[in-house]
């Protein structure tokens, strides 16, 4: 039995959709904080159970009977996400889960300036110490984020960022499909596995791509952090959010998102979607 958390979200919801193309609904269980939001899976015959990382007592029963359990990483920036993940992993151990899979990131590292990278690293350490077989899906940075991390370049003609570096922009749709393939491989991938697009363009290179897309020159400019933060404040972006995003640009400039790996394409059986496709999306 394959259990999937976070299926009411875009990533793991798409993973369940892909699994349903290969398995009967009776082989799957969806675990959700709000079971009503998972109704579309229930209507397909998938069992839906309530489980909430913030309510540890709800988790052992929710995970009971899982041969494989896909844990989605928490994106709650108001909570101690590592502790939330600890609760989920402890419950998986208590429930006797056969293998735990976790949606991580290629830049999982204790010194990553982008805070989620620290969280992913700490969670992987918890998995490694759990005694349960585990797989960490280290996805490349989601390509749809380009729509806002590159800024309003269509209007301004400039991609203005506070730091530039290579990023292996990876389509969330491809990441979801690959997760399903890893789950269906039944343990063929152990420990950290890197799932990225085959290229890692810089924002300067993205500007060249943008120019080709719109048929006019789009330039790139690296601002000082102070200039960029001032522009964010003028645009009404909350200080906490701009500070969070600044960590991404620092990490990109330091090369944390530069790595690429052919495994994603191998799992998909085709070329992964490109940053160009993400940039062109309406």
ABEGO torsion letter per residue (X at the ends): XBBBBGAABAAAAAAAAAAAAABBAAABBBBBABAAAAAAAAAAGBBBBBBBAABAAAAAAAABGBABBBBBBBABAABBAAAAAAAAAAAAAAAGBABBBBBBBAABBAABABAAAAAAAAAAAAAAAAGBBBBBBBBBBBAAAAAAAAEBAAAAGBBBBAEBBBBBBBBAAAAAAAAAAAAAAGGABBEBBBBBBABBBBAAAAAAAAAAAAGBBBBBBBBBAAAAAAAAAAAGBBAAAAAAAAAAAAAAAAGAAABBBAAAAAAAGBBBBBAAAAAABX
